[in-house]
Amino acid sequence: MALVVLLTGSTSKGTPESHTAEMLDIDCSQCHTCETPTAQNKCLKQCPSFSMTHVATSHQLSEAPDSLLLGYLADLYQPVRFDHKAHADMAEMGLKCATCHHYSPAGRIPSCRECHGGEANPNNLRQPALKGAYHRQCISCHREWSHDTKCLVCHLPAEGKISAVGVDTTDIIGVPHPVITEPAKKIYNTPFDEGPIVTFYHEQHVQLYGLRCANCHAEEACSRCHDLSRPKNRAQLTNELKSMEEVHAICNDCHADDDCGKCHDHHEKPPFSHAMTGWGLGRFHNRLDCRACHPTGRPIGRLDTRCVSCHGGWNIDNFNHAVTGLRLDEMHSEIDCEVCHVQKRFEQDPVCADCHEDDRTAHDATPGEYLR
């Protein structure tokens, strides 16, 4: 989240007048890309907040209230109804609660007013007054998204105090996030000589594997998508592209145990099909959602392919053998499943030798009638 500081002037040594001795222990290069920033040339870069104790990891976004009414400073404008839940959801792709609540002792999240309720101190830019703290947090994101900081986006004018002209009730802050249509696939050319081409089926990861944006795009500022002035030319995005280490850190959540050839090749890879796993889906399993077999809440991985691992409760009373395409004859329909399917290994051919001594098999002595 960008922190914009307006510098009012510079000393003869080039240090901004607003930066007193108290601030001189800070490494200016953390926020500035040049040695002598000025009001005209701030040379600011995306930088983290000043070092503070982040919110305890025990806090969950689900604990957040749905909305808040910010009215302590209301004067020219009505109190701001702040959609806390919507902003908390967006924070999943940043530092979570710490995106805004950057200083919170373990066990509780104090209100902004506890730290920022006093008078503004121009000698300490790290702790503005309440109005400055609110606007510093909000304006950073709103500027990055739309490069606009109109007051009326968040504030409704108080009656008789200010004109209401220009209020936009359809602004994104007041409505749910629009549906994002993911690309079907993306092809990446990498510097990996043994497999320079990576085919990423983006749509399949969302639609088939059930991943959410925040699962992969964690700790990314919303401006990565929303910055309207961001250059679209790939050559201009060199500084914004992730390093190989950053990319692999994302994919390794699911692919940590896979070899490089899982993603890398010398040509474009086909999309996923279950036959690639060595266990093609039959007509019944093919109808199921992935999570019908693969547990929810964990990455999709290999399962025990024995039928009994899911269907251990099958017996002659609750299973209609005709669904397999074979209707058992009267004699075989009264026999317990494990008599023919030893140890209930339904995926293997049935065993006839335990009852018959003539070396017959289920293929040459059908125990019923095959259905068309």
N, C-alpha and C positions, 0 to 999 in steps of 0.2 A: 504494500500500500504506500503510495508516494506521499511524502510529507513536504508540503510547499511552504517555505519560509521566505518572506519578503525582506530583503536586506535594505536598510535605510541609508547606508553609506559605508565607507571604509576608512580605517585609520591610515596613517602614513606608511605603516608596515603591511597594509593590505588586509588586515583583520577587520571584519565588519564591526561597526560600533556597537551593535546589539549583542555581540558575543563578548561578554565580560571575562574577567580572569577565571571566574567559576567554570566557564565553558572550555577553557583552553586545554584541558586535559583530554579533550575528545579528538579523535583522529578525524580531521575534516574530510579525508579521502573516503570515509565510509559513506558520505552523502554526496560529495562533490567530485566532479571529474577533472577540475582544474585547480590550480594553486590559489588563485585570487578571484573567487566568485563575487559578482556584483549584482545589484538590482536588475541591471540590464542583461547581464549574462550570468545566470545562476549556476549553469552547468550542473544541474541536479541529475542524479540517477535514481533508479528504483532502489530504495533502501529499506531495511527493516526498522522497526521502532527502536528507540534507545533501549539498551539492555534493562529488562525488568523481569520480575518473577512471573512466569506465565501461569495460567489457570491450572489447578491441579488436574491431572489426567482422569481423576475419578468423575469429573463433571461430564455429563452427556448433553447433547443438544436437545434431547427429549425433555430435559428439566426446564427448558426455557419457557417463559410465558408466551401466550399467543400474541399479545399486543400490549403496548405501554402508552400512557398518555403523558407526554412531556410538556408540562405547563408551568414549571417553576419560573421560567423567564418570559412567559407570554406577556406581550405588550401591544406592539403594532399588529401582531398576528395572533391567531387563535392557537391554543395548545396543539402540538403535533401528535397525531395518532400514529405511533410508530409500529409497523408490522414486524414485531420481533421474531416471530416464527419464520417468516419468509426470509429475513436477513440471516437468521441462524442457519437455515437450510443452505443458503448461498455460501456461508462461511465454511462449509464442509470442504470446499475446494481451496481454502486458505489455511489459516492457523486455528480453525474452529473458534471456540469462545474467545481465545486470546487475540483474535483479529481486532476486536474492539476492547475487550476487558483485559488490557495488557498488563495490569498489575493487580493480582488477586492472591491473597494469602490462602493457604490450604484450608479447605473446609467451607469457604464461602466466597461469593462474588459481591464485593461492595458496590454501592451505587456510584455513578460518576461524580456525584456531588461531594462524596466523602473526601476525594482527593483534589477535586477541581472546584470546590465551593467557595474559595476565597477570592480576593482581588487578583487581577492579572499582574504577574510579575515580569516586566519586560527584560529582567536580567536572567530569567530562567525559562528558556524556551521549551524545556521539557515538561513544564507543568502549567499550562495555560489555565485561565479561569473557565468556568463551566461552559459559557457560550463558545469560547474558543475551542474547548475540547470537543463539544458536539460537532461543530462545523469542521474542525480538522479531520475528524473521523469520516464524516459524511461526504465532504467535498472531495476528498481524495478519490473515492470510488466514482462519484458522479462526474468528476472532470475526466477521469480516465475513460469512462464509458462514452460520454456524449460531448465532452469539452464544453459543457454548459453548466452554469451554477445558478440558474434562475431560482429565486427564493420560493416562487409559487409552486415549484415541484413538490415541496414538502409542507409549505406553510399556506394556510388559508387566511386571508386578511381579516383582522378584527373589524367588526362593524363600525363604520364611521371613522376609522383610523387610516385606511389605505384602500386604493381602488382594487377591485377584484378582476380587472381586465387581464386576460392572459392565463387564467387558471385552466389547466389541462387535466380533466378528470380521467383521461385515458392513459396517463403516463404509466410506464412499466412498474413503477413503485406501487401503484394501486391495483394491479391486476396480476394474475398468476403468470409465471414465466411461459412464454410461447413454446410450443412443441418444437424440439430440435430434430431435424431429419438427418440422421447419420449417413455418411457416404457408404456405398456398398463395399468398396475396398480401396486400399491405397497401396501403391507400389513404392518401395524405398530402395534407393541405390546406396549401398553402404561401402565402407573401405575394407570390408572383410574379404580377402582374396579367395578363400575357400568356399565362399557363398555370398557374393555381393548383393544379391537380390532378396529382399524380404517382402512377401505378399501378406498384407494385413487385411483380413476380412472384418472391417469395422462393424458393419451391420450384423454380421453373424455373432460377434462378441456381445452385442447388445440384445438382439432378438433371440438367439439360441442359448447363450450362456447366462443371460440375465444380468449382465453387468450394468452399473449406473455410471454416469459421467464421472462422478466423484471417486469411483473406484480406481480409475487410472489418472485422472487429472487432479489429484490431490495437491494441495499447496500451490496451486496456480492462481494468480490474480484473475478476477473476472474480466479485467481489461484485455486479457489475451484473446478473447473472442469479441468483446464489446467495444474496443477502442476503434472508433469510426475512422480515425485518420491514420491507422496503422498501415504501413506500406503492404501492398498485396504481392509485389514482385518478390519471388523467392530469394533472389540474389540480395535483396535489401533486408532480408530477415536473418542474415547470418548470425547476428548476435543474439537472436531470440531462439534459435534452434537448440534443442537439448543435446547435451553431450551423449556419447555412447553409454557412459556409466549411468547417466540419468534415465535413459531409455530402458536399459536392461534392469534397472532397479524397479521400474514399473512392471515390466513383463514378468520379472522373477517371482512376483507374488503367486503366480500360477505355474510358471514354467521353470522354477529353480532346479528341478531334477531332470529337465529335458536337455538333450545334447543340442549343439548349435544347428544341426541339420533340421531340427523341428521347424525352424523359421527361415533359415538361410539356405539359398540354393543358387544355381547359375541360371535359373529360369523361373518364370512365374509358377507358383504352386496352385493346385486346384483347391476349391473350398473344402471344408471338412465334410466327410461322410462317415457314418459309423463303421462302414466296412474297413476303413483305414485302421481301426483298432484291432482288427482280426476277429471281430465279432459283429457280423452284419445283422441288422435288425430284421426280424420276421414281420409278418403282416399285422400281428397284434402289438408288438413293441413299437413298431413304426408309428403308431397312432398316438403314443404317449408323449407328454412333455418330458424334457430331460430330467426335471426335478422329481418326476414320479419314481425314478430309480436312484438318481444321484442326490444325496442328502442336501437339504437347503442349509445355507450358512457356511458352506465350505467350498473351495475350488472344485470344479468337476474333474474327477480323476478315474482311474481304472477301478472296476468293481469285481467282486467274485461272480464269475459267469455261471456258476452252478444254479440251476433253477430254484433249488431248495433254499438258496440264500434269501430269496424273496417269497417263494411259494411253498414254504415248509408246511403250511396247513392244508395242502391239497389231500383229499381222500375220495373214496368211491361215492360218498354221499354229496359232496359239494362240487365235484368237478365233472363236467360234461365232456367226455373224451371225444365226442364228435367234432368239437371245435378244432381239433388237430387235423381234421380231414379223414379220420379213421373212426368209424362207429364200431365199438366192440360187440362181439357176438354175446349171446346170453351167458355162456360159461365164463368168458373172460371179464365180463362186466361185473361179476360178483367177487372178483379176486382183488385183494388189497394192492395198491399201486406198487409198493416196494417189492412185491413178489416178482414182477417182471422188470421193474426199474429199480435195480439193486441200489440200496442206500439213497433212494429217490434221486438218482442221477438221470433226470429226465432228458438231459441234453445228449445222452448216450443211447445207443441202440438197446432195446430191451433184451433181456437174457431169457432164453427158452429152456436151456439145458437143465435147470433146477427141477423142472416138471416133466420134460420130454427127453427121452434117451435116443432119439433118432436123428440127432444133429440138425434138427430143423432150425430155421431162423424166422424172425417176424416178416422177412421179405418173401420167403418161398412158402411159408405156411401162415398166411395172413390171419390174425386173431379176430377178424371181423370183416367189415366191408368199407373199402375206400370210397369216399364221396367225391363227386365231381364239383 
